Amino acid sequence: MPERNAKRKIHIRMSEDHLSTPFKNGMFGVEVTVEGVDMTENELMVAVCTRGKSQQRVPRREWMTP
């Protein structure tokens, strides 16, 4: 399990290296600012999104891709 966790952290780091954050994006029909990516305690990759004073961590499986 530790090896799997390390691989996920590397994947997140690589994703961060290829994303220029923050950026605006549409999610669930509203415009949000994607501040970055992170990993939850359950090892899910999430986008850290803000809109005004609200913040939400959206799991990778829920990201809309073109």
N, CA, C and O atoms as CSV, one atom per row, in Angstrom:
chain,resi,resn,atom,element,x,y,z
A,1,MET,N,N,0.805,-1.201,0.000
A,1,MET,CA,C,0.000,0.000,0.000
A,1,MET,C,C,0.857,1.279,0.000
A,1,MET,O,O,0.526,2.223,-0.718
A,2,PRO,N,N,1.956,1.339,0.789
A,2,PRO,CA,C,2.782,2.549,0.765
A,2,PRO,C,C,3.312,2.868,-0.628
A,2,PRO,O,O,3.415,4.038,-0.996
A,3,GLU,N,N,3.651,1.838,-1.409
A,3,GLU,CA,C,4.153,2.071,-2.766
A,3,GLU,C,C,3.061,2.696,-3.627
A,3,GLU,O,O,3.335,3.607,-4.409
A,4,ARG,N,N,1.824,2.215,-3.491
A,4,ARG,CA,C,0.697,2.759,-4.249
A,4,ARG,C,C,0.455,4.224,-3.876
A,4,ARG,O,O,0.206,5.059,-4.746
A,5,ASN,N,N,0.531,4.528,-2.581
A,5,ASN,CA,C,0.346,5.894,-2.111
A,5,ASN,C,C,1.434,6.805,-2.681
A,5,ASN,O,O,1.152,7.931,-3.090
A,6,ALA,N,N,2.660,6.323,-2.706
A,6,ALA,CA,C,3.767,7.108,-3.267
A,6,ALA,C,C,3.545,7.372,-4.742
A,6,ALA,O,O,3.816,8.475,-5.217
A,7,LYS,N,N,3.056,6.379,-5.478
A,7,LYS,CA,C,2.787,6.563,-6.906
A,7,LYS,C,C,1.700,7.601,-7.132
A,7,LYS,O,O,1.794,8.398,-8.066
A,8,ARG,N,N,0.670,7.605,-6.292
A,8,ARG,CA,C,-0.402,8.602,-6.425
A,8,ARG,C,C,0.130,10.001,-6.145
A,8,ARG,O,O,-0.227,10.952,-6.842
A,9,LYS,N,N,0.974,10.133,-5.140
A,9,LYS,CA,C,1.554,11.442,-4.846
A,9,LYS,C,C,2.407,11.933,-6.001
A,9,LYS,O,O,2.398,13.122,-6.321
A,10,ILE,N,N,3.139,11.031,-6.625
A,10,ILE,CA,C,3.939,11.406,-7.802
A,10,ILE,C,C,3.019,11.849,-8.929
A,10,ILE,O,O,3.304,12.837,-9.605
A,11,HIS,N,N,1.918,11.133,-9.142
A,11,HIS,CA,C,0.957,11.482,-10.185
A,11,HIS,C,C,0.376,12.875,-9.938
A,11,HIS,O,O,0.244,13.668,-10.871
A,12,ILE,N,N,0.031,13.169,-8.694
A,12,ILE,CA,C,-0.505,14.492,-8.364
A,12,ILE,C,C,0.540,15.562,-8.603
A,12,ILE,O,O,0.237,16.620,-9.154
A,13,ARG,N,N,1.758,15.295,-8.196
A,13,ARG,CA,C,2.844,16.267,-8.406
A,13,ARG,C,C,3.051,16.530,-9.896
A,13,ARG,O,O,3.248,17.676,-10.300
A,14,MET,N,N,3.008,15.481,-10.710
A,14,MET,CA,C,3.151,15.639,-12.155
A,14,MET,C,C,1.989,16.453,-12.709
A,14,MET,O,O,2.188,17.296,-13.583
A,15,SER,N,N,0.789,16.214,-12.215
A,15,SER,CA,C,-0.377,16.972,-12.661
A,15,SER,C,C,-0.208,18.442,-12.318
A,15,SER,O,O,-0.499,19.307,-13.144
A,16,GLU,N,N,0.259,18.734,-11.114
A,16,GLU,CA,C,0.479,20.117,-10.702
A,16,GLU,C,C,1.538,20.788,-11.573
A,16,GLU,O,O,1.421,21.969,-11.900
A,17,ASP,N,N,2.569,20.034,-11.948
A,17,ASP,CA,C,3.633,20.588,-12.775
A,17,ASP,C,C,3.146,20.964,-14.165
A,17,ASP,O,O,3.736,21.833,-14.807
A,18,HIS,N,N,2.080,20.328,-14.642
A,18,HIS,CA,C,1.579,20.582,-15.990
A,18,HIS,C,C,0.345,21.483,-16.008
A,18,HIS,O,O,-0.179,21.797,-17.077
A,19,LEU,N,N,-0.113,21.891,-14.850
A,19,LEU,CA,C,-1.250,22.808,-14.756
A,19,LEU,C,C,-0.747,24.172,-14.330
A,19,LEU,O,O,0.090,24.292,-13.436
A,20,SER,N,N,-1.263,25.184,-14.974
A,20,SER,CA,C,-0.963,26.538,-14.556
A,20,SER,C,C,-2.127,27.010,-13.695
A,20,SER,O,O,-3.149,27.457,-14.216
A,21,THR,N,N,-1.976,26.913,-12.400
A,21,THR,CA,C,-3.060,27.275,-11.490
A,21,THR,C,C,-2.755,28.604,-10.821
A,21,THR,O,O,-1.588,28.952,-10.642
A,22,PRO,N,N,-3.769,29.336,-10.455
A,22,PRO,CA,C,-5.190,29.038,-10.589
A,22,PRO,C,C,-5.690,29.329,-12.008
A,22,PRO,O,O,-5.082,30.101,-12.749
A,23,PHE,N,N,-6.811,28.693,-12.368
A,23,PHE,CA,C,-7.469,28.987,-13.639
A,23,PHE,C,C,-8.975,28.840,-13.474
A,23,PHE,O,O,-9.462,28.116,-12.605
A,24,LYS,N,N,-9.692,29.546,-14.330
A,24,LYS,CA,C,-11.157,29.503,-14.303
A,24,LYS,C,C,-11.631,28.330,-15.150
A,24,LYS,O,O,-11.042,28.008,-16.181
A,25,ASN,N,N,-12.721,27.693,-14.684
A,25,ASN,CA,C,-13.277,26.566,-15.419
A,25,ASN,C,C,-14.748,26.425,-15.046
A,25,ASN,O,O,-15.165,26.848,-13.968
A,26,GLY,N,N,-15.512,25.842,-15.918
A,26,GLY,CA,C,-16.902,25.561,-15.609
A,26,GLY,C,C,-17.016,24.196,-14.964
A,26,GLY,O,O,-16.454,23.217,-15.453
A,27,MET,N,N,-17.753,24.135,-13.855
A,27,MET,CA,C,-17.960,22.860,-13.186
A,27,MET,C,C,-19.379,22.857,-12.631
A,27,MET,O,O,-19.758,23.735,-11.856
A,28,PHE,N,N,-20.153,21.862,-13.037
A,28,PHE,CA,C,-21.538,21.733,-12.579
A,28,PHE,C,C,-22.365,22.961,-12.949
A,28,PHE,O,O,-23.262,23.358,-12.206
A,29,GLY,N,N,-22.063,23.556,-14.094
A,29,GLY,CA,C,-22.853,24.669,-14.595
A,29,GLY,C,C,-22.491,26.038,-14.042
A,29,GLY,O,O,-23.178,27.013,-14.348
A,30,VAL,N,N,-21.449,26.147,-13.248
A,30,VAL,CA,C,-21.016,27.441,-12.723
A,30,VAL,C,C,-19.516,27.603,-12.952
A,30,VAL,O,O,-18.787,26.622,-13.099
A,31,GLU,N,N,-19.069,28.861,-12.980
A,31,GLU,CA,C,-17.645,29.120,-13.138
A,31,GLU,C,C,-16.964,29.055,-11.781
A,31,GLU,O,O,-17.414,29.682,-10.822
A,32,VAL,N,N,-15.886,28.302,-11.703
A,32,VAL,CA,C,-15.101,28.174,-10.477
A,32,VAL,C,C,-13.637,28.469,-10.801
A,32,VAL,O,O,-13.233,28.486,-11.964
A,33,THR,N,N,-12.868,28.696,-9.769
A,33,THR,CA,C,-11.420,28.829,-9.914
A,33,THR,C,C,-10.793,27.550,-9.388
A,33,THR,O,O,-10.996,27.176,-8.233
A,34,VAL,N,N,-10.037,26.887,-10.234
A,34,VAL,CA,C,-9.317,25.680,-9.816
A,34,VAL,C,C,-7.979,26.144,-9.247
A,34,VAL,O,O,-7.120,26.657,-9.964
A,35,GLU,N,N,-7.831,25.951,-7.949
A,35,GLU,CA,C,-6.629,26.408,-7.249
A,35,GLU,C,C,-5.486,25.412,-7.345
A,35,GLU,O,O,-4.321,25.792,-7.229
A,36,GLY,N,N,-5.809,24.128,-7.558
A,36,GLY,CA,C,-4.781,23.099,-7.637
A,36,GLY,C,C,-5.388,21.713,-7.520
A,36,GLY,O,O,-6.608,21.551,-7.547
A,37,VAL,N,N,-4.533,20.726,-7.393
A,37,VAL,CA,C,-4.972,19.349,-7.190
A,37,VAL,C,C,-4.388,18.846,-5.872
A,37,VAL,O,O,-3.357,19.330,-5.405
A,38,ASP,N,N,-5.069,17.865,-5.287
A,38,ASP,CA,C,-4.642,17.329,-3.997
A,38,ASP,C,C,-5.089,15.876,-3.914
A,38,ASP,O,O,-5.752,15.372,-4.820
A,39,MET,N,N,-4.726,15.209,-2.834
A,39,MET,CA,C,-5.153,13.843,-2.609
A,39,MET,C,C,-5.815,13.771,-1.239
A,39,MET,O,O,-5.292,14.314,-0.266
A,40,THR,N,N,-6.963,13.103,-1.161
A,40,THR,CA,C,-7.670,12.960,0.105
A,40,THR,C,C,-7.039,11.856,0.936
A,40,THR,O,O,-6.145,11.149,0.472
A,41,GLU,N,N,-7.509,11.715,2.162
A,41,GLU,CA,C,-7.040,10.629,3.028
A,41,GLU,C,C,-7.398,9.270,2.450
A,41,GLU,O,O,-6.735,8.273,2.737
A,42,ASN,N,N,-8.457,9.228,1.628
A,42,ASN,CA,C,-8.887,7.976,0.978
A,42,ASN,C,C,-8.169,7.748,-0.351
A,42,ASN,O,O,-8.546,6.868,-1.124
A,43,GLU,N,N,-7.129,8.549,-0.612
A,43,GLU,CA,C,-6.312,8.431,-1.812
A,43,GLU,C,C,-7.069,8.763,-3.096
A,43,GLU,O,O,-6.797,8.180,-4.146
A,44,LEU,N,N,-8.013,9.694,-3.017
A,44,LEU,CA,C,-8.701,10.169,-4.212
A,44,LEU,C,C,-8.067,11.469,-4.671
A,44,LEU,O,O,-7.814,12.366,-3.866
A,45,MET,N,N,-7.812,11.566,-5.969
A,45,MET,CA,C,-7.298,12.801,-6.532
A,45,MET,C,C,-8.463,13.780,-6.655
A,45,MET,O,O,-9.517,13.430,-7.184
A,46,VAL,N,N,-8.274,15.002,-6.170
A,46,VAL,CA,C,-9.330,16.002,-6.208
A,46,VAL,C,C,-8.808,17.319,-6.762
A,46,VAL,O,O,-7.628,17.647,-6.630
A,47,ALA,N,N,-9.718,18.070,-7.387
A,47,ALA,CA,C,-9.433,19.447,-7.780
A,47,ALA,C,C,-9.901,20.326,-6.632
A,47,ALA,O,O,-11.015,20.157,-6.136
A,48,VAL,N,N,-9.073,21.252,-6.210
A,48,VAL,CA,C,-9.450,22.191,-5.160
A,48,VAL,C,C,-10.024,23.414,-5.870
A,48,VAL,O,O,-9.295,24.179,-6.501
A,49,CYS,N,N,-11.357,23.590,-5.755
A,49,CYS,CA,C,-12.077,24.634,-6.483
A,49,CYS,C,C,-12.645,25.662,-5.521
A,49,CYS,O,O,-13.098,25.320,-4.429
A,50,THR,N,N,-12.618,26.926,-5.931
A,50,THR,CA,C,-13.220,27.985,-5.136
A,50,THR,C,C,-14.186,28.780,-6.000
A,50,THR,O,O,-14.046,28.869,-7.220
A,51,ARG,N,N,-15.166,29.349,-5.323
A,51,ARG,CA,C,-16.116,30.276,-5.952
A,51,ARG,C,C,-16.526,31.241,-4.859
A,51,ARG,O,O,-17.244,30.877,-3.928
A,52,GLY,N,N,-16.062,32.480,-4.979
A,52,GLY,CA,C,-16.283,33.426,-3.884
A,52,GLY,C,C,-15.551,32.942,-2.648
A,52,GLY,O,O,-14.360,32.638,-2.699
A,53,LYS,N,N,-16.269,32.870,-1.538
A,53,LYS,CA,C,-15.661,32.413,-0.281
A,53,LYS,C,C,-15.796,30.909,-0.079
A,53,LYS,O,O,-15.277,30.364,0.895
A,54,SER,N,N,-16.489,30.237,-0.992
A,54,SER,CA,C,-16.713,28.789,-0.869
A,54,SER,C,C,-15.579,28.008,-1.513
A,54,SER,O,O,-15.016,28.425,-2.525
A,55,GLN,N,N,-15.252,26.864,-0.910
A,55,GLN,CA,C,-14.243,25.966,-1.474
A,55,GLN,C,C,-14.818,24.559,-1.490
A,55,GLN,O,O,-15.490,24.134,-0.550
A,56,GLN,N,N,-14.541,23.839,-2.581
A,56,GLN,CA,C,-14.987,22.453,-2.692
A,56,GLN,C,C,-13.882,21.632,-3.324
A,56,GLN,O,O,-13.178,22.099,-4.219
A,57,ARG,N,N,-13.738,20.413,-2.853
A,57,ARG,CA,C,-12.750,19.475,-3.399
A,57,ARG,C,C,-13.530,18.466,-4.236
A,57,ARG,O,O,-14.323,17.685,-3.710
A,58,VAL,N,N,-13.293,18.494,-5.543
A,58,VAL,CA,C,-14.067,17.682,-6.486
A,58,VAL,C,C,-13.235,16.468,-6.915
A,58,VAL,O,O,-12.149,16.629,-7.473
A,59,PRO,N,N,-13.738,15.255,-6.658
A,59,PRO,CA,C,-13.001,14.045,-7.042
A,59,PRO,C,C,-12.758,13.961,-8.549
A,59,PRO,O,O,-13.571,14.429,-9.346
A,60,ARG,N,N,-11.652,13.371,-8.919
A,60,ARG,CA,C,-11.235,13.243,-10.334
A,60,ARG,C,C,-12.333,12.611,-11.190
A,60,ARG,O,O,-12.542,13.039,-12.325
A,61,ARG,N,N,-13.020,11.627,-10.684
A,61,ARG,CA,C,-14.039,10.932,-11.480
A,61,ARG,C,C,-15.199,11.849,-11.860
A,61,ARG,O,O,-15.974,11.528,-12.761
A,62,GLU,N,N,-15.324,13.001,-11.170
A,62,GLU,CA,C,-16.406,13.926,-11.474
A,62,GLU,C,C,-15.971,15.087,-12.371
A,62,GLU,O,O,-16.788,15.936,-12.729
A,63,TRP,N,N,-14.683,15.123,-12.734
A,63,TRP,CA,C,-14.228,16.196,-13.616
A,63,TRP,C,C,-14.799,15.974,-14.999
A,63,TRP,O,O,-14.850,14.848,-15.492
A,64,MET,N,N,-15.219,17.041,-15.609
A,64,MET,CA,C,-15.699,16.954,-16.996
A,64,MET,C,C,-14.494,17.186,-17.898
A,64,MET,O,O,-13.727,18.129,-17.703
A,65,THR,N,N,-14.344,16.332,-18.868
A,65,THR,CA,C,-13.259,16.502,-19.823
A,65,THR,C,C,-13.847,16.734,-21.199
A,65,THR,O,O,-14.884,16.164,-21.540
A,66,PRO,N,N,-13.189,17.569,-21.996
A,66,PRO,CA,C,-13.727,17.859,-23.336
A,66,PRO,C,C,-13.683,16.658,-24.248
A,66,PRO,O,O,-14.099,16.744,-25.403
